[in-house]
């Protein structure tokens, strides 16, 4: 389990593939064989943009997430970090 820190840089896991779906996307981790559902296109866009920002918090702000929705998105990112779907940039392979 990885502690999610929104002030750190994150990216889609190197062993993770996203498959677009009408509801958002399926995320498949080839290492753990875990499948996760990203249940909104906005969350998919946020996850795909993580690598372009210096922190998850910056990515959330750039995605145009309203202040009242920030905790919801950060909780979703924390769950994705816990399951290895996203990983900290600079983390060992």
Number of C-alpha atoms within 10 A of each C-alpha: 8 14 10 20 16 18 11 15 20 28 21 22 22 14 14 20 16 20 13 13 13 8 12 18 20 18 21 19 20 13 10 12 10 13 16 15 16 21 14 14 15 15 19 20 15 21 24 15 19 25 17 13 16 15 19 27 20 17 23 25 13 13 16 12 17 10 10 8 11 15 12 12 18 17 13 14 24 19 17 22 22 15 18 21 26 25 23 22 17 10 7 6 7
